Amino acid sequence: MTQLSFADESQEYQEFVEKFKPKKTTDDCYTPPEIFEVVLDYVVKRYGIDRDKVVRPFWPGGDFEREEYPQGCTVIDNPPFSILSKIIAFYMSKGIKFFIFAPTLTCLSGRGYTMKTNHIVCHATITYENGARVNTSFVTNLDEDGTVLESNPELTDLINDKDEELQKANKKQLPKYEYPDNVITAAKVNWYAAHHTPYKVNARDCCQIFALDAMGGKGIFGGGLLLSDRAAAERAAAERAAAHRWQLSERERKIVEMLNKRC
């Protein structure tokens, strides 16, 4: 039997196994460097801070409370969201400036510091390095004008544009295979069903297969059926019906016939 190595490249297979991957928590989210640079550039531009005095205390195995915070530094980082209140309370008590990532929907839920910090809400979804996609905003004590809440379209666009760029660059380009009319798969019949096209095959018109000779050792994910020419013609008809192709009118057919005679 041919080994189903093609399954490793199949979009259908990738979607199938994705369902069984363990879900990531927000505490596992490490920011892609490109996204961090976008945020850093924005903060430097808006607040005029010194880029060389930026501190990032949140890393695997790190302890933010024991981190060294030089005079005049600013914390810009993505902290574990589960202890966000503890982190902000610590920085506020120490007089440390910060601009930190926060989950959008709960960024106002902190106690004791909400009215002393600004909550910069972005309609931005960041795809973190572990694959988790999180709606992300920011909490900061860099604003000194009393602002406690704002929407920020500029930072929203900067983050979303960069995230989209990264996803397009990192997206695995899976090969697309088209089988001949003499091959039918469950995935193709599923497409017929989705397009309200009846289709069926009798056992006398087919045999089970797991690969084609031309596939060079790769396999058909989930297997398929090799069809007789008669069944293949029925499959082709179903394909045309499912595609909902426009049909020529009688007037247009007459024009085609005239063109045929001209040729």
VOPAGU-2260 file (C-alpha; in pm, 1 decimal, decimal comma):
REM VOPAGU-2260
SITE   aa  ch    i         X         Y         Z
SITE  MET   A    0       0,0       0,0       0,0
SITE  THR   A    1     130,4     346,9     -86,9
SITE  GLN   A    2     228,4     554,3     214,6
SITE  LEU   A    3       9,6     863,0     256,6
SITE  SER   A    4     297,0    1109,0     262,7
SITE  PHE   A    5      82,3    1354,7      68,8
SITE  ALA   A    6    -118,8    1402,4     386,9
SITE  ASP   A    7     162,6    1611,4     528,5
SITE  GLU   A    8     108,0    1864,1     250,3
SITE  SER   A    9    -269,1    1852,8     228,2
SITE  GLN   A   10    -465,7    2160,0     333,8
SITE  GLU   A   11    -744,6    1930,6     445,5
SITE  TYR   A   12    -505,0    1732,9     661,6
SITE  GLN   A   13    -354,1    2046,4     815,8
SITE  GLU   A   14    -700,0    2174,1     910,2
SITE  PHE   A   15    -784,8    1834,1    1057,4
SITE  VAL   A   16    -481,7    1810,4    1287,2
SITE  GLU   A   17    -514,2    2175,9    1388,1
SITE  LYS   A   18    -829,2    2086,3    1581,2
SITE  PHE   A   19    -630,6    1862,2    1815,1
SITE  LYS   A   20    -345,5    2098,0    1895,2
SITE  PRO   A   21    -344,3    2223,0    2257,2
SITE  LYS   A   22    -484,1    2572,4    2288,8
SITE  LYS   A   23    -237,3    2839,6    2390,4
SITE  THR   A   24    -299,9    3069,2    2685,5
SITE  THR   A   25    -225,8    3439,4    2678,1
SITE  ASP   A   26      66,8    3381,2    2914,3
SITE  ASP   A   27     240,5    3183,9    2636,1
SITE  CYS   A   28     234,0    3479,9    2398,7
SITE  TYR   A   29     570,9    3610,4    2286,9
SITE  THR   A   30     559,5    3906,0    2053,7
SITE  PRO   A   31     706,6    3874,5    1704,1
SITE  PRO   A   32    1004,4    4113,2    1682,4
SITE  GLU   A   33     850,6    4294,2    1386,0
SITE  ILE   A   34     534,1    4371,4    1583,1
SITE  PHE   A   35     735,0    4487,7    1883,4
SITE  GLU   A   36     935,9    4723,3    1661,7
SITE  VAL   A   37     614,2    4878,0    1531,4
SITE  VAL   A   38     494,4    4942,6    1886,9
SITE  LEU   A   39     837,9    5065,6    1998,5
SITE  ASP   A   40     861,5    5310,7    1708,4
SITE  TYR   A   41     517,1    5444,2    1789,0
SITE  VAL   A   42     596,1    5494,6    2159,0
SITE  VAL   A   43     929,1    5664,1    2083,2
SITE  LYS   A   44     760,0    5897,4    1836,2
SITE  ARG   A   45     460,8    5979,3    2055,7
SITE  TYR   A   46     630,2    6021,6    2391,9
SITE  GLY   A   47     985,2    6110,9    2292,2
SITE  ILE   A   48    1142,6    5843,6    2511,6
SITE  ASP   A   49    1501,0    5724,8    2476,6
SITE  ARG   A   50    1506,9    5400,2    2276,4
SITE  ASP   A   51    1828,0    5297,1    2452,6
SITE  LYS   A   52    1654,1    5311,0    2791,9
SITE  VAL   A   53    1375,1    5068,4    2704,2
SITE  VAL   A   54    1356,1    4763,2    2931,5
SITE  ARG   A   55    1193,0    4429,7    2840,3
SITE  PRO   A   56    1166,6    4227,1    3164,0
SITE  PHE   A   57     924,2    3960,4    3046,8
SITE  TRP   A   58    1102,8    3653,7    2912,4
SITE  PRO   A   59    1089,4    3279,0    2993,3
SITE  GLY   A   60    1219,6    3227,9    3345,3
SITE  GLY   A   61    1244,8    3601,3    3413,9
SITE  ASP   A   62    1134,1    3777,9    3733,8
SITE  PHE   A   63    1008,6    4129,0    3664,7
SITE  GLU   A   64    1023,7    4223,2    4032,6
SITE  ARG   A   65    1398,4    4149,4    4046,8
SITE  GLU   A   66    1478,4    4304,4    3712,6
SITE  GLU   A   67    1713,2    4603,3    3710,0
SITE  TYR   A   68    1532,1    4923,3    3616,8
SITE  PRO   A   69    1783,5    5203,9    3546,2
SITE  GLN   A   70    1690,6    5561,5    3626,1
SITE  GLY   A   71    1474,3    5708,7    3350,7
SITE  CYS   A   72    1396,8    5374,0    3186,0
SITE  THR   A   73    1064,8    5279,1    3026,6
SITE  VAL   A   74     918,6    4928,8    3022,3
SITE  ILE   A   75     774,7    4836,1    2684,0
SITE  ASP   A   76     683,0    4470,1    2671,3
SITE  ASN   A   77     413,2    4204,9    2654,8
SITE  PRO   A   78     358,2    4071,3    3009,9
SITE  PRO   A   79     170,6    3759,0    3122,0
SITE  PHE   A   80    -189,5    3877,0    3107,8
SITE  SER   A   81    -292,5    3661,7    3406,5
SITE  ILE   A   82     -89,8    3882,3    3644,5
SITE  LEU   A   83    -133,7    4213,2    3464,0
SITE  SER   A   84    -283,3    4387,9    3767,9
SITE  LYS   A   85       7,1    4278,5    3988,2
SITE  ILE   A   86     259,0    4400,7    3730,6
SITE  ILE   A   87     100,1    4743,1    3689,2
SITE  ALA   A   88      60,9    4787,5    4065,3
SITE  PHE   A   89     432,1    4709,9    4108,4
SITE  TYR   A   90     541,0    4964,2    3846,8
SITE  MET   A   91     308,9    5230,3    3983,9
SITE  SER   A   92     443,6    5179,4    4336,9
SITE  LYS   A   93     804,4    5205,8    4212,7
SITE  GLY   A   94     745,1    5506,4    3987,6
SITE  ILE   A   95     856,5    5311,3    3679,1
SITE  LYS   A   96     725,3    5429,7    3343,4
SITE  PHE   A   97     563,0    5165,3    3124,7
SITE  PHE   A   98     374,3    5100,3    2802,1
SITE  ILE   A   99     260,7    4739,2    2814,1
SITE  PHE   A  100      41,8    4508,3    2610,4
SITE  ALA   A  101    -300,2    4417,0    2751,0
SITE  PRO   A  102    -604,6    4217,0    2639,4
SITE  THR   A  103    -848,4    4459,2    2481,1
SITE  LEU   A  104   -1174,0    4348,6    2640,8
SITE  THR   A  105   -1041,7    4344,5    2998,2
SITE  CYS   A  106    -789,6    4628,8    2990,6
SITE  LEU   A  107   -1016,9    4839,5    3214,9
SITE  SER   A  108   -1068,5    4569,2    3476,6
SITE  GLY   A  109    -769,0    4653,9    3696,0
SITE  ARG   A  110    -829,1    4778,6    4049,8
SITE  GLY   A  111    -645,5    5059,6    4217,3
SITE  TYR   A  112    -471,4    5202,1    3911,6
SITE  THR   A  113    -734,3    5234,4    3636,5
SITE  MET   A  114    -791,7    5604,7    3698,5
SITE  LYS   A  115    -415,4    5670,5    3710,6
SITE  THR   A  116    -323,0    5513,0    3375,3
SITE  ASN   A  117    -424,9    5552,6    3013,2
SITE  HIS   A  118    -585,0    5261,9    2829,8
SITE  ILE   A  119    -506,1    5279,7    2459,4
SITE  VAL   A  120    -765,3    5064,1    2286,5
SITE  CYS   A  121    -677,0    4926,3    1943,8
SITE  HIS   A  122    -886,5    4716,6    1710,7
SITE  ALA   A  123    -576,1    4506,8    1654,6
SITE  THR   A  124    -526,7    4132,1    1650,0
SITE  ILE   A  125    -170,0    4015,7    1700,2
SITE  THR   A  126     -60,3    3669,5    1592,9
SITE  TYR   A  127     194,7    3581,6    1857,5
SITE  GLU   A  128     490,8    3349,1    1805,8
SITE  ASN   A  129     301,5    3050,8    1947,8
SITE  GLY   A  130      19,1    3097,2    1695,5
SITE  ALA   A  131    -229,9    3247,7    1941,6
SITE  ARG   A  132    -427,9    3540,4    1801,5
SITE  VAL   A  133    -516,3    3793,4    2068,7
SITE  ASN   A  134    -708,4    4119,7    2050,9
SITE  THR   A  135    -445,9    4347,9    2198,4
SITE  SER   A  136    -443,9    4700,5    2340,2
SITE  PHE   A  137    -211,5    4883,4    2579,7
SITE  VAL   A  138    -192,2    5032,0    2929,4
SITE  THR   A  139      52,8    5312,8    3005,6
SITE  ASN   A  140     142,8    5575,2    3263,6
SITE  LEU   A  141     332,6    5785,9    3008,5
SITE  ASP   A  142      39,6    6023,3    2950,3
SITE  GLU   A  143      43,0    6314,9    3192,3
SITE  ASP   A  144    -268,1    6500,4    3076,4
SITE  GLY   A  145    -520,7    6297,0    3272,7
SITE  THR   A  146    -637,1    6079,1    2981,8
SITE  VAL   A  147    -757,0    5739,5    3105,6
SITE  LEU   A  148    -910,7    5592,2    2789,4
SITE  GLU   A  149    -871,0    5644,3    2414,9
SITE  SER   A  150    -922,4    5472,8    2083,9
SITE  ASN   A  151    -617,6    5471,1    1861,9
SITE  PRO   A  152    -677,1    5414,8    1488,3
SITE  GLU   A  153    -315,0    5496,5    1402,0
SITE  LEU   A  154    -160,5    5224,7    1618,5
SITE  THR   A  155    -441,5    4989,9    1514,8
SITE  ASP   A  156    -348,1    5023,3    1148,0
SITE  LEU   A  157      25,3    4997,5    1214,7
SITE  ILE   A  158     -13,9    4670,4    1403,7
SITE  ASN   A  159    -272,3    4513,4    1174,4
SITE  ASP   A  160     -76,2    4599,5     860,8
SITE  LYS   A  161     241,5    4447,1    1001,3
SITE  ASP   A  162      58,6    4138,5    1130,9
SITE  GLU   A  163    -105,0    4081,0     791,3
SITE  GLU   A  164     232,4    4120,4     622,8
SITE  LEU   A  165     387,6    3860,2     854,9
SITE  GLN   A  166     104,8    3612,7     806,0
SITE  LYS   A  167     131,8    3633,3     429,0
SITE  ALA   A  168     508,4    3583,2     447,4
SITE  ASN   A  169     485,7    3289,8     687,3
SITE  LYS   A  170     186,1    3116,2     534,4
SITE  LYS   A  171     281,8    2777,8     397,2
SITE  GLN   A  172     199,0    2763,2      31,2
SITE  LEU   A  173      33,5    2424,3      -4,4
SITE  PRO   A  174      21,9    2267,1    -348,8
SITE  LYS   A  175    -317,6    2244,1    -513,5
SITE  TYR   A  176    -391,9    1918,2    -692,9
SITE  GLU   A  177    -659,2    1856,1    -953,1
SITE  TYR   A  178    -746,8    1493,9   -1014,8
SITE  PRO   A  179    -869,1    1365,1   -1352,3
SITE  ASP   A  180   -1240,5    1300,0   -1404,2
SITE  ASN   A  181   -1174,7     929,0   -1345,4
SITE  VAL   A  182   -1088,8     998,5    -979,8
SITE  ILE   A  183   -1334,3    1107,8    -714,2
SITE  THR   A  184   -1267,6    1188,2    -347,0
SITE  ALA   A  185   -1491,3    1254,3     -47,5
SITE  ALA   A  186   -1362,9    1612,5     -40,2
SITE  LYS   A  187   -1485,4    1669,2    -395,7
SITE  VAL   A  188   -1826,7    1513,8    -324,1
SITE  ASN   A  189   -1846,9    1732,7     -15,3
SITE  TRP   A  190   -1803,9    2029,0    -250,1
SITE  TYR   A  191   -2089,5    1898,3    -465,8
SITE  ALA   A  192   -2312,0    1876,6    -156,8
SITE  ALA   A  193   -2221,6    2230,7     -56,5
SITE  HIS   A  194   -2330,0    2344,7    -403,2
SITE  HIS   A  195   -2658,3    2149,5    -389,8
SITE  THR   A  196   -2555,8    1909,0    -663,3
SITE  PRO   A  197   -2678,1    1545,9    -636,6
SITE  TYR   A  198   -2416,8    1282,9    -718,3
SITE  LYS   A  199   -2370,3     909,8    -661,3
SITE  VAL   A  200   -2150,3     622,1    -778,5
SITE  ASN   A  201   -2237,0     253,3    -805,5
SITE  ALA   A  202   -1987,4     -11,0    -691,7
SITE  ARG   A  203   -1976,6    -164,8   -1040,1
SITE  ASP   A  204   -1838,7     160,8   -1179,9
SITE  CYS   A  205   -1545,0     209,9    -943,1
SITE  CYS   A  206   -1266,5      63,5    -733,3
SITE  GLN   A  207   -1088,7     199,0    -428,7
SITE  ILE   A  208    -747,9     367,6    -470,0
SITE  PHE   A  209    -505,9     549,0    -240,0
SITE  ALA   A  210    -274,0     707,8    -494,3
SITE  LEU   A  211    -209,7     757,7    -865,2
SITE  ASP   A  212     105,2     631,7   -1031,1
SITE  ALA   A  213     181,8     988,3   -1141,1
SITE  MET   A  214     194,8    1107,6    -779,3
SITE  GLY   A  215     537,8     957,3    -727,5
SITE  GLY   A  216     480,8     793,4    -392,4
SITE  LYS   A  217     248,6    1058,1    -253,0
SITE  GLY   A  218    -104,8     963,6    -164,3
SITE  ILE   A  219    -463,0    1083,4    -190,4
SITE  PHE   A  220    -563,1    1206,8     154,3
SITE  GLY   A  221    -850,2     991,6     274,1
SITE  GLY   A  222    -833,2     772,6     -33,4
SITE  GLY   A  223   -1058,8     788,8    -336,5
SITE  LEU   A  224   -1232,5     596,1    -610,5
SITE  LEU   A  225   -1112,0     519,9    -962,9
SITE  LEU   A  226   -1410,8     556,7   -1195,9
SITE  SER   A  227   -1512,9     395,0   -1520,7
SITE  ASP   A  228   -1537,9     630,2   -1816,2
SITE  ARG   A  229   -1915,8     627,5   -1784,9
SITE  ALA   A  230   -1897,4     727,2   -1417,6
SITE  ALA   A  231   -1628,1     981,7   -1502,3
SITE  ALA   A  232   -1864,7    1146,3   -1749,2
SITE  GLU   A  233   -2128,2    1168,2   -1475,6
SITE  ARG   A  234   -1869,1    1318,7   -1242,9
SITE  ALA   A  235   -1779,5    1579,0   -1506,4
SITE  ALA   A  236   -2147,0    1663,7   -1545,1
SITE  ALA   A  237   -2180,6    1706,8   -1169,2
SITE  GLU   A  238   -1872,4    1929,6   -1174,0
SITE  ARG   A  239   -2030,0    2154,7   -1433,2
SITE  ALA   A  240   -2360,2    2166,3   -1246,1
SITE  ALA   A  241   -2192,2    2250,1    -915,7
SITE  ALA   A  242   -1996,8    2530,5   -1078,7
SITE  HIS   A  243   -2324,0    2705,6   -1168,3
SITE  ARG   A  244   -2196,2    2810,1   -1507,5
SITE  TRP   A  245   -2409,1    3046,6   -1710,8
SITE  GLN   A  246   -2565,5    2886,9   -2019,5
SITE  LEU   A  247   -2582,0    3036,8   -2365,9
SITE  SER   A  248   -2921,2    3161,8   -2476,3
SITE  GLU   A  249   -3080,9    3048,3   -2802,5
SITE  ARG   A  250   -2979,9    3381,1   -2958,5
SITE  GLU   A  251   -2619,4    3334,8   -2849,8
SITE  ARG   A  252   -2616,8    2975,6   -2976,8
SITE  LYS   A  253   -2721,2    3105,5   -3321,0
SITE  ILE   A  254   -2429,2    3349,8   -3312,8
SITE  VAL   A  255   -2193,4    3064,7   -3221,9
SITE  GLU   A  256   -2327,1    2858,1   -3513,2
SITE  MET   A  257   -2268,7    3153,6   -3745,0
SITE  LEU   A  258   -1911,5    3180,2   -3614,6
SITE  ASN   A  259   -1863,7    2808,0   -3670,0
SITE  LYS   A  260   -1966,8    2844,1   -4036,4
SITE  ARG   A  261   -1738,4    3145,7   -4076,9
SITE  CYS   A  262   -1443,9    2938,0   -3952,8
